[in-house]
Amino acid sequence: MGTKSRTVLLMLLAVLGFVAGGGTALADGAPSGTDIQVAQTLGARELTVIIRRVDVTPSPLRVDVVTHQGTAPGTLHLAVAADGVVTSRGDVVLGAEPGVYAGNLQVDKPGPWELSLGDGTGTTATIPFIVPARVVPPWEKATYGGFVAAGVFLLLALVVAMRAKRTAFALIPAGGVVAALAVAVTGALLSASTPPPPAPGSQLDPTFDNVTDPYANAQLSTVDYSRPPVNLAAHPAPGGLRLGLTDGATGRPVDDLLIHDNALVHLVLVSPSGRMSHLHPVRVGPGDYRVSVADPEAGTYTVAAELVRRGGGVQLVRSTVDMTGTAAPAPEPPGAGPRTVDGTPVELTISPGTPTTITAHFRTQDLQPWLGMLGHLIVAGPITGQPGTDAATAPTWAHVHAMIPPVAGQLDRPDETVAAYGPDVSFTYTFAAPGRYRIWLQAERGYRVLTIPAVVDVPTTGAGR
């Protein structure tokens, strides 16, 4: 091999080293799916439905159902459907003890799906979810395509350099190497600055087309994804309530809610005497949700629904509904101090100030996450009227969380099977105005959600932002 051939060969080998060394470092990966946890008040059962993530299709779909204390045993009938066509069915047999019970279904393609579950005797819940697709961004295609083309041109240049009579001919495929590398490097550089398209399911209504190829119909970033607030109408129904959610602009049923803090709808019901229920209505159709209310009090209930509409952010909508029942009124709750809730001793302390710290000390370290959080605090006030109307007319409603302590290297939040938290569940909240507030603290222990009602008197000097 002549001097010129060696020179061309060394140059091409140097390019090969650049290609081999730069390929993996500049590659981008598509996001994968994650587990979906959805709380459901299905009849008299308070359940957490966990739809396990699916990485490839076709694939089995595992559905775990977490039951709580007092959940009746029985069989839940599951089914998954795409485009309104049921493709797989299965059962989950619930035992008498609270815990996790598994079912298995099958999905055969990425895109929007619906999981339905019912016990055969009452309402059937439907939960929308998305099976993600492995999407390769255009710049990733350009990067890898450029590197592959550079490798092909490199081999061609080596062959020409060794076999051609005139080594200058090797410069032609060498130029192809340079051009292919330019495409690859440009694609890699664009990957750091080009925003992804709107995510189907979080910003855009999901379809099979935009889930499998979100770049095909990618909209410009100037598109306004916001949507009008939701109107809430609550009506008594046999055994509970029927909730109608309609668009604030068109009056049409709203069918674009997102799973927020492990539920489609967080419903807070406050009875005429101040008894609070934190429920999770099941979806039975577009804008149509149902929830069971066991033995209500007679009188006017306050209804507050927290939800997230696709592109609309978190919304809190309130209403009232008159119900009939025979339940005895709840006693007026105390303020700070010791008490026992469902057999669990708890000490409630309130440290006044701006902000105020409210702590429930459970004297145990086996608390479980509920709805992805260590604890929940519902605040209503200032209250000025009788127990039957004070929550409904309270100007301030708040839903505050006690977060799960982070663990280094742990990306996913633990589920209800992890009983390793406590003894303190603390909340920090700034009361906007002086006066008396009703508060309800919630935490889970032994698969039982403990609710601690209390009243807080906020002095003038302790309120404000």
Protein Blocks (a to p, Z undefined) as FASTA:
>chain_A
ZZklmmmmmmmmmmmmmmmmmmmmmpccddddddddddddehjbccdddddddfbdcddd
dddddddehiacddddddddeehiafbdcdddddfbecddddddddfbecdddddddehl
accdddddddddddddfklmmmmmmmmmmmmmmmmmmmmmmmpmblklmmmmmmmmmmmm
mmmmmmmmmmmmmccdddehjlmccdfklmmmmmlmcccfkbcfbdcdddddddddehia
cdddddfklopacfkbcceehiabdcddddfkopacddddddfbehiacdddehiaeddd
ddddddddehkapaddddddddddfbdcddddddeddddeehiacdddddedjddddddd
ehiakbcceehiabdcddddddfbdfklmmmmpmbdcdddddddddehiabdcdfklcce
djbdcdddddfbgcdddddddddeehiacdddddddddfklgcZZ
